[in-house]
Amino acid sequence: MAAEQSTITKKRRRGEAIHAAQCGECFKWRVITTREEFEDIRSKLIEDPFVCSKKKGGSSCEDPGDIEYDSSRIWAIEKPGLPKTPVGFKNELIIRNNLSKFDSYFITPTGEKLKGPSGIASYLKQHPEFDDRLSVSNFNFTNPKIMADTLSDISPKKKKKIIIPRD
């Protein structure tokens, strides 16, 4: 795993998403408590690599890692430098039944669920209050890559839709 990559993970048992970033110095994984903080780290990762001391609440490379990279969870790597989800919108990832990739949806401030650039463009056109401050380019349509080595102990019979809210 490269140090400059950040991840979101899916905890299988309870269905909750865990956001984590890997320290660029000690390579330990640090749990990031909110999606907003995670997106902030991810958006700056190229020019400002994450290190343990940048974790909110304090942490050090001397501390044990918060989480281990293993197959007890489904791990997905997000590209560094991607923009944050615009304020008022939420991004939801739904993993396909065959666990091959995610489908990404944006939940609007009015509660509508949109998919893809055309859905966002249409919504923004219908809601002129966003015209002057938002465009399709403000949205991240790049889905995380599922790490195949973390899928090894999932039975094909137990594969279900897994939803990871990005909030």
Contact map, one row per residue, 1 for C-alpha under 8 A:
11101000000000000000000000000000000000000000000000000000000000000000000000000000000000000000000000000000000000000000000000000000000000000000000000000000000000000000000
11111000000000000000000000000000000000000000000000000000000000000000000000000000000000000000000000000000000000000000000000000000000000000000000000000000000000000000000
11111100000000000000011110100000000000000000000000000000000000000000000000000000000000000000000000000000000000000000000000000000000000000000000000000000000000000000000
01111100000000000000011100000000000000000000110011000000000000000000000000000001000000000000000000000000000000000000000000000000000000000000000000000000000000000000000
11111110000000000000110000000000000000000000100000000000000000000000000000001111000000000000000000000000000000000000000000000000000000000000000000000000000000000000000
00111111000000000001110000000000000000000100000000000000000000000000000000001111000000000000000000000000000000000000000000000000000000000000000000000000000000000000000
00001111100000000011100000000000000000000000000000000000000000000000000000111100000000000000000000000000000000000000000000000000000000000000000100000000000000000000000
00000111110000001111000000000000000000000000000000000000000000000000000000111100000000000000000000000000000000000000000000000000000000000000000000000000000000000000000
00000011111000001111000000000000000000000000000000000000000000000000000011110000000000000000000000000000000000000000000000000000000000000000000000000000000000000000000
00000001111100111100000000000000000000000000000000000000000000000000000011100000000000000000000000000000000000000000000000000000000000000000000000000000000000000001000
00000000111111111100000000000000000000000000000000000000000000000000000111000000000000000000000000000000000000000000000000000000000000000000000000000000000000000000000
00000000011111110000000000000000000000000000000000000000000000000000000111000000000000000000000000000000000000000000000000000000000000000000000000000000000000000000000
00000000001111100000000000000000000000000000000000000000000000000000000000000000000000000000000000000000000000000000000000000000000000000000000000000000000000000000000
00000000001111110000000000000000000000000000000000000000000000000000000000000000000000000000000000000000000000000000000000000000000000000000000000000000000000000000000
00000000011111111000000000000000000000000000000000000000000000000000000000000000000000000000000000000000000000000000000000000000000000000000000000000000000000000111000
00000000011101111100000000000000000000000000000000000000000000000000000000000000000000000000000000000000000000000000000000000000000000000000000000000000000000000001000
00000001111000111110000000000000000000000000000000000000000000000000000000000000000000000000000000000000000000000000000000000000000000000000000000000000000000000001100
00000001111000011111000000000011100000000000000000000000000000000000000000000000000000000000000000000000000000000000000000000000000000000000000000000000000000000000000
00000011100000001111100000000011111001000000000000000000000000000000000000000000000000000000000000000000000000000000000000000000000000000000000000000000000000000000000
00000111100000000111110000001111000001000000000000000000000000000000000000000000000000000000000000000000000000000000000000000000000000000000000000000000000000000000000
00001110000000000011111000001111000001000000000001000000000000000000000000000000000000000000000000000000000000000000000000000000000000000000000000000000000000000000000
00111100000000000001111100111100000000000000000001100000000000000000000000000000000000000000000000000000000000000000000000000000000000000000000000000000000000000000000
00110000000000000000111111111100000000000000000001110000000000000000000000000000000000000000000000000000000000000000000000000000000000000000000000000000000000000000000
00110000000000000000011111100000000000000000000011100000000000000000000000000000000000000000000000000000000000000000000000000000000000000000000000000000000000000000000
00100000000000000000001111100000000000000000000000100000000010000000000000000000000000000000000000000000000000000000000000000000000000000000000000000000000000000000000
00000000000000000000001111110000000000000000000000000000000010000000000000000000000000000000000000000000000000000000000000000000000000000000000000000000000000000000000
00100000000000000000011111111000000000000000000000000000000000000000000000000000000000000000000000000000000000000000000000000000000000000000000000000000000000000000000
00000000000000000000011001111100000000000000000000000000000010011111000000000000000000000000000000000000000000000000000000000000000000000000000000000000000000000000000
00000000000000000001111000111110000000000000000000000000000000001111100000000000000000000000000000000000000000000000000000000000000000000000000000000000000000000000000
00000000000000000001111000011111000000000000000000010010000000001110000000000000000000000000000000000000000000000000000000000000000000000000000000000000000000000000000
00000000000000000111100000001111100000000000000000000000000000000110000000000000000000000000000000000000000000000000000000000000000000000000000000000000000000000000000
00000000000000000111100000000111111011000000000000000011000000000000000000000000000000000000000000000000000000000000000000000000000000000000000000000000000000000000000
00000000000000000110000000000011111011000000000000000000000000000000000000000000000000000000000000000000000000000000000000000000000000000000000000000000000000000000000
00000000000000000010000000000001111111000000000000000000000000000000000000000000000000000000000000000000000000000000000000000000000000000000000000000000000000000000001
00000000000000000010000000000001111111100000000000000000000000000000000000000000000000000000000000000000000000000000000000000000000000000000000000000000000000000000011
00000000000000000000000000000000011111110000000000000000000000000000000000000000000100000000000000000000000000000000000000000000000000000000000000000000000000000000001
00000000000000000000000000000001111111111000000000000000000000000000000000000000000000000000000000000000000000000000000000000000000000000000000000000000000000000000000
00000000000000000011100000000001111111111100000000000000000000000000000000000000000000000000000000000000000000000000000000000000000000000000000000000000000000000000000
00000000000000000000000000000000001111111110000000000000000000000000000000000000001110000000000000000000000000000000000000000000000000000000000000000000000000000000000
00000000000000000000000000000000000111111111000000000000000000000000000000000000000100000000000000000000000000000000000000000000000000000000000000000000000000000000000
00000000000000000000000000000000000011111111100001000000000000000000000000000000000000000000000000000000000000000000000000000000000000000000000000000000000000000000000
00000100000000000000000000000000000001111111100000000000000000000000000000000111110000000000000000000000000000000000000000000000000000000000000000000000000000000000000
00000000000000000000000000000000000000111111110000000000000000000000000000000001111100000000000000000000000000000000000000000000000000000000000000000000000000000000000
00000000000000000000000000000000000000011111111110000000000000000000000000000001100000000000000000000000000000000000000000000000000000000000000000000000000000000000000
00011000000000000000000000000000000000001111111111000000000000000000000000000001100000000000000000000000000000000000000000000000000000000000000000000000000000000000000
00010000000000000000000000000000000000000011111110000000000000000000000000000001100000000000000000000000000000000000000000000000000000000000000000000000000000000000000
00000000000000000000000000000000000000000001111110000000000000000000000000000000000000000000000000000000000000000000000000000000000000000000000000000000000000000000000
00000000000000000000000000000000000000000001111111000000000000000000000000000000000000000000000000000000000000000000000000000000000000000000000000000000000000000000000
00010000000000000000000100000000000000000001111111100000000000000000000000000000000000000000000000000000000000000000000000000000000000000000000000000000000000000000000
00010000000000000000111100000000000000001000100111110100000000000000000000000000000000000000000000000000000000000000000000000000000000000000000000000000000000000000000
00000000000000000000011110000000000000000000000011111110000000000000000000000000000000000000000000000000000000000000000000000000000000000000000000000000000000000000000
00000000000000000000001000000100000000000000000001111110011110000000000000000000000000000000000000000000000000000000000000000000000000000000000000000000000000000000000
00000000000000000000000000000000000000000000000000111110011110000000000000000000000000000000000000000000000000000000000000000000000000000000000000000000000000000000000
00000000000000000000000000000000000000000000000001111111011000000000000000000000000000000000000000000000000000000000000000000000000000000000000000000000000000000000000
00000000000000000000000000000101000000000000000000111111111000000000000000000000000000000000000000000000000000000000000000000000000000000000000000000000000000000000000
00000000000000000000000000000001000000000000000000000111111000000000000000000000000000000000000000000000000000000000000000000000000000000000000000000000000000000000000
00000000000000000000000000000000000000000000000000000011111000000000000000000000000000000000000000000000000000000000000000000000000000000000000000000000000000000000000
00000000000000000000000000000000000000000000000000011111111100000000000000000000000000000000000000000000000000000000000000000000000000000000000000000000000000000000000
00000000000000000000000000000000000000000000000000011111111110100000000000000000000000000000000000000000000000000000000000000000000000000000000000000000000000000000000
00000000000000000000000000000000000000000000000000011000011111100000000000000000000000000000000000000000000000000000000000000000000000000000000000000000000000000000000
00000000000000000000000011010000000000000000000000011000001111110000000000000000000000000000000000000000000000000000000000000000000000000000000000000000000000000000000
00000000000000000000000000000000000000000000000000000000000111110000000000000000000000000000000000000000000000000000000000000000000000000000000000000000000000000000000
00000000000000000000000000000000000000000000000000000000001111111000000000000000000000000000000000000000000000000000000000000000000000000000000000000000000000000000000
00000000000000000000000000010000000000000000000000000000000011111100000000000000000000000000000000000000000000000000000000000000000000000000000000000000000000000000000
00000000000000000000000000011100000000000000000000000000000000111111000000000000000000000000000000000000000000000000000000000000000000000000000000000000000000000000000
00000000000000000000000000011110000000000000000000000000000000011111000000000000000000000000000000000000000000000000000000000000000000000000000000000000000000000000000
00000000000000000000000000011110000000000000000000000000000000001111100000000000000000000000000000000000000000000000000000000000000000000000000000000000000000000000000
00000000000000000000000000011000000000000000000000000000000000001111110000000000000000000000000000000000000000000000000000000000000000000000000000000000000000000000000
00000000000000000000000000001000000000000000000000000000000000000011111000100000000000000000000000000000000000000000000000000000000000000000000000000000000000000000000
00000000000000000000000000000000000000000000000000000000000000000001111110000000000000000000000000000000000000000000000000000000000000000000000000000100000000000000000
00000000000000000000000000000000000000000000000000000000000000000000111111000000000000000000000000000000000000000000000000000000000000000000000000001111100000000000000
00000000001100000000000000000000000000000000000000000000000000000000011111000000000000000000000000000000000000000000000000000000000000000000000000000100000000000000000
00000000111100000000000000000000000000000000000000000000000000000000011111100000000000000000000000000000000000000000000000000000000000000000000000000100000000000000000
00000000111100000000000000000000000000000000000000000000000000000000001111110000000000000000000000000000000000000000000000000000000000000000000001100110000000000000000
00000011110000000000000000000000000000000000000000000000000000000000100011111000000000000000000000000000000000000000000000000000000000000000000001100100000000000000000
00000011100000000000000000000000000000000000000000000000000000000000000001111100000000000000000000000000000000000000000000000000000000000000000111100000000000000000000
00001111000000000000000000000000000000000000000000000000000000000000000000111110000000000000000000000000000000000000000000000000000000000000000111100000000000000000000
00001111000000000000000000000000000000000100000000000000000000000000000000011111000000000000000000000000000000000000000000000000000000000000001110000000000000000000000
00001100000000000000000000000000000000000100000000000000000000000000000000001111110000000000000000000000000000000000000000000000000000000000010100000000000000000000000
00011100000000000000000000000000000000000111110000000000000000000000000000000111110000000000000000000000000000000000000000000000000000000000000000000000000000000000000
00000000000000000000000000000000000000000111110000000000000000000000000000000011111000000000000000000000000000000000000000000000000000000000000000000000000000000000000
00000000000000000000000000000000000000000110000000000000000000000000000000000011111100000000000000000000000000000000000000000000000000000001010000000000000000000000000
00000000000000000000000000000000000000100010000000000000000000000000000000000000111110000000000000000000000000000000000000000000000000000111000000000000000000000000000
00000000000000000000000000000000000100110010000000000000000000000000000000000000011111000000000000000000000000000000000000000000000000000111000000000000000000000000000
00000000000000000000000000000000000000100000000000000000000000000000000000000000001111101110000000000000000000000000000000000000000000000111000000000000000000000000000
00000000000000000000000000000000000000000000000000000000000000000000000000000000000111111100000000000000000000000000000000000000000000000110000000000000000000000000000
00000000000000000000000000000000000000000000000000000000000000000000000000000000000011111000000000000000000000000000000000000000000000000000000000000000000000000000000
00000000000000000000000000000000000000000000000000000000000000000000000000000000000001111100000000000000000110000000000000000000000000000000000000000000000000000000000
00000000000000000000000000000000000000000000000000000000000000000000000000000000000011111110000000000000011110000000000000000000000000000000000000000000000000000000000
00000000000000000000000000000000000000000000000000000000000000000000000000000000000011011111000000000000011100000000000000000000000000000000000000000000000000000000111
00000000000000000000000000000000000000000000000000000000000000000000000000000000000010001111100000000001111000000000000000000000000000000000000000000000000000000000111
00000000000000000000000000000000000000000000000000000000000000000000000000000000000000000111110000000001111000000000000000000000000000000000000000000000000000000011111
00000000000000000000000000000000000000000000000000000000000000000000000000000000000000000011111000000111100000000000000000000000000000000000000000000000000000000011110
00000000000000000000000000000000000000000000000000000000000000000000000000000000000000000001111100000111000000000000000000000000000000000000000000000000000000001111000
00000000000000000000000000000000000000000000000000000000000000000000000000000000000000000000111110111110000000000000000000000000000000000000000000000000000000001111000
00000000000000000000000000000000000000000000000000000000000000000000000000000000000000000000011111111110000000000000000000000000000000000000000000000000000000001100000
00000000000000000000000000000000000000000000000000000000000000000000000000000000000000000000001111110000000000000000000000000000000000000000000000000000000000111000000
00000000000000000000000000000000000000000000000000000000000000000000000000000000000000000000000111110000000000000000000000000000000000000000000000000000000000100000000
00000000000000000000000000000000000000000000000000000000000000000000000000000000000000000000001111111100000000000000000000000000000000000000000001000000000000100000000
00000000000000000000000000000000000000000000000000000000000000000000000000000000000000000000001111111100000000000000000000000000000000000000000001000000000000000000000
00000000000000000000000000000000000000000000000000000000000000000000000000000000000000000000001100111110000000000000000000000000000000000000001111000000000000000000000
00000000000000000000000000000000000000000000000000000000000000000000000000000000000000000000111100111111000000000000000000000000000000000000001100000000000000000000000
00000000000000000000000000000000000000000000000000000000000000000000000000000000000000000000111100001111100000000000000000000000000000000000001000000000000000000000000
00000000000000000000000000000000000000000000000000000000000000000000000000000000000000000011110000000111110000000011000000000000000000000000101000000000000000000000000
00000000000000000000000000000000000000000000000000000000000000000000000000000000000000000011100000000011111000001111000000000000000000000000000000000000000000000000000
00000000000000000000000000000000000000000000000000000000000000000000000000000000000000001111000000000001111100011110000000000000000000000000000000000000000000000000000
00000000000000000000000000000000000000000000000000000000000000000000000000000000000000001111000000000000111111111100000000000000000000000000000000000000000000000000000
00000000000000000000000000000000000000000000000000000000000000000000000000000000000000011100000000000000011111111100000000000000000000000000000000000000000000000000000
00000000000000000000000000000000000000000000000000000000000000000000000000000000000000011000000000000000001111110000000000000000000000000000000000000000000000000000000
00000000000000000000000000000000000000000000000000000000000000000000000000000000000000000000000000000000001111110000000000000000000000000000000000000000000000000000000
00000000000000000000000000000000000000000000000000000000000000000000000000000000000000000000000000000000001111111000000000000000000000000000000000000000000000000000000
00000000000000000000000000000000000000000000000000000000000000000000000000000000000000000000000000000000011111111100000000000000000000000000000000000000000000000000000
00000000000000000000000000000000000000000000000000000000000000000000000000000000000000000000000000000000111100111110000000000000000000000000000000000000000000000000000
00000000000000000000000000000000000000000000000000000000000000000000000000000000000000000000000000000000111100011111001100000000000000000000000000000000000000000000000
00000000000000000000000000000000000000000000000000000000000000000000000000000000000000000000000000000001110000001111111100000000000000000000000000000000000000000000000
00000000000000000000000000000000000000000000000000000000000000000000000000000000000000000000000000000001100000000111111100000000000000000000100000000000000000000000000
00000000000000000000000000000000000000000000000000000000000000000000000000000000000000000000000000000000000000000011111110000000000000010000100000000000000000000000000
00000000000000000000000000000000000000000000000000000000000000000000000000000000000000000000000000000000000000000011111111000000000000000000000000000000000000000000000
00000000000000000000000000000000000000000000000000000000000000000000000000000000000000000000000000000000000000000111111111100000000000000000000000000000000000000000000
00000000000000000000000000000000000000000000000000000000000000000000000000000000000000000000000000000000000000000111111111110000000000010000000000000000000000000000000
00000000000000000000000000000000000000000000000000000000000000000000000000000000000000000000000000000000000000000000111111111000000000110000000000000000000000000000000
00000000000000000000000000000000000000000000000000000000000000000000000000000000000000000000000000000000000000000000011111111100000000000000000000000000000000000000000
00000000000000000000000000000000000000000000000000000000000000000000000000000000000000000000000000000000000000000000001111111110000000000000000000000000000000000000000
00000000000000000000000000000000000000000000000000000000000000000000000000000000000000000000000000000000000000000000000111111111011001100000000000000000000000000000000
00000000000000000000000000000000000000000000000000000000000000000000000000000000000000000000000000000000000000000000000011111111001000000000000000000000000000000000000
00000000000000000000000000000000000000000000000000000000000000000000000000000000000000000000000000000000000000000000000001111111000000000000000000000000000000000000000
00000000000000000000000000000000000000000000000000000000000000000000000000000000000000000000000000000000000000000000000000111111111000000000000000000000000000000000000
00000000000000000000000000000000000000000000000000000000000000000000000000000000000000000000000000000000000000000000000000011111111100000000000000000000000000000000000
00000000000000000000000000000000000000000000000000000000000000000000000000000000000000000000000000000000000000000000000000000011111100000000000000000000000000000000000
00000000000000000000000000000000000000000000000000000000000000000000000000000000000000000000000000000000000000000000000000010011111111000000000000000000000000000000000
00000000000000000000000000000000000000000000000000000000000000000000000000000000000000000000000000000000000000000000000000011011111111100000000000000000000000000000000
00000000000000000000000000000000000000000000000000000000000000000000000000000000000000000000000000000000000000000000000000000001111111000000000000000000000000000000000
00000000000000000000000000000000000000000000000000000000000000000000000000000000000000000000000000000000000000000000000000000000011111100000000000000000000000000000000
00000000000000000000000000000000000000000000000000000000000000000000000000000000000000000000000000000000000000000000000000010000011111111100000000000000000000000000000
00000000000000000000000000000000000000000000000000000000000000000000000000000000000000000000000000000000000000000000000010010000001011111110000000000000000000000000000
00000000000000000000000000000000000000000000000000000000000000000000000000000000000000000000000000000000000000000000100110000000000001111110000000000000000000000000000
00000000000000000000000000000000000000000000000000000000000000000000000000000000000000000000000000000000000000000000000000000000000001111111000000000000000000000000000
00000000000000000000000000000000000000000000000000000000000000000000000000000000001111000000000000000000000000000000000000000000000001111111000000000000000000000000000
00000000000000000000000000000000000000000000000000000000000000000000000000000000001111000000000000000000000000000000000000000000000000111111100000000000000000000000000
00000000000000000000000000000000000000000000000000000000000000000000000000000000011110000000000000000000000000000000000000000000000000001111110000000000000000000000000
00000000000000000000000000000000000000000000000000000000000000000000000000000000000000000000000000000001000000000001100000000000000000000011111000000000000000000000000
00000000000000000000000000000000000000000000000000000000000000000000000000000010010000000000000000000000000000000000000000000000000000000001111100000000000000000000000
00000000000000000000000000000000000000000000000000000000000000000000000000000100000000000000000000001111000000000000000000000000000000000000111110000000000000000000000
00000010000000000000000000000000000000000000000000000000000000000000000000011110000000000000000000001100000000000000000000000000000000000000011111000000000000000000000
00000000000000000000000000000000000000000000000000000000000000000000000000011100000000000000000000001000000000000000000000000000000000000000001111100000000000000000000
00000000000000000000000000000000000000000000000000000000000000000000000001111000000000000000000000111000000000000000000000000000000000000000000111110000000000000000000
00000000000000000000000000000000000000000000000000000000000000000000000001111000000000000000000000000000000000000000000000000000000000000000000011111110000000000000000
00000000000000000000000000000000000000000000000000000000000000000000000000000000000000000000000000000000000000000000000000000000000000000000000001111111000000000000000
00000000000000000000000000000000000000000000000000000000000000000000001000000000000000000000000000000000000000000000000000000000000000000000000000111111000000000000000
00000000000000000000000000000000000000000000000000000000000000000000011111100000000000000000000000000000000000000000000000000000000000000000000000111111100000000000000
00000000000000000000000000000000000000000000000000000000000000000000001001000000000000000000000000000000000000000000000000000000000000000000000000111111110000000000000
00000000000000000000000000000000000000000000000000000000000000000000001000000000000000000000000000000000000000000000000000000000000000000000000000011111110000000000000
00000000000000000000000000000000000000000000000000000000000000000000001000000000000000000000000000000000000000000000000000000000000000000000000000000111111000000000000
00000000000000000000000000000000000000000000000000000000000000000000000000000000000000000000000000000000000000000000000000000000000000000000000000000011111101100000000
00000000000000000000000000000000000000000000000000000000000000000000000000000000000000000000000000000000000000000000000000000000000000000000000000000000111111100000000
00000000000000000000000000000000000000000000000000000000000000000000000000000000000000000000000000000000000000000000000000000000000000000000000000000000011111100000000
00000000000000000000000000000000000000000000000000000000000000000000000000000000000000000000000000000000000000000000000000000000000000000000000000000000001111100000000
00000000000000000000000000000000000000000000000000000000000000000000000000000000000000000000000000000000000000000000000000000000000000000000000000000000011111110000000
00000000000000000000000000000000000000000000000000000000000000000000000000000000000000000000000011100000000000000000000000000000000000000000000000000000011111111000000
00000000000000000000000000000000000000000000000000000000000000000000000000000000000000000000000010000000000000000000000000000000000000000000000000000000000001111100000
00000000000000000000000000000000000000000000000000000000000000000000000000000000000000000000011110000000000000000000000000000000000000000000000000000000000000111110000
00000000000000100000000000000000000000000000000000000000000000000000000000000000000000000000011100000000000000000000000000000000000000000000000000000000000000011111000
00000000000000100000000000000000000000000000000000000000000000000000000000000000000000000001111000000000000000000000000000000000000000000000000000000000000000001111100
00000000010000111000000000000000000000000000000000000000000000000000000000000000000000000001111000000000000000000000000000000000000000000000000000000000000000000111110
00000000000000001000000000000000000000000000000000000000000000000000000000000000000000000111100000000000000000000000000000000000000000000000000000000000000000000011111
00000000000000000000000000000000001000000000000000000000000000000000000000000000000000000111100000000000000000000000000000000000000000000000000000000000000000000001111
00000000000000000000000000000000011100000000000000000000000000000000000000000000000000000111000000000000000000000000000000000000000000000000000000000000000000000000111
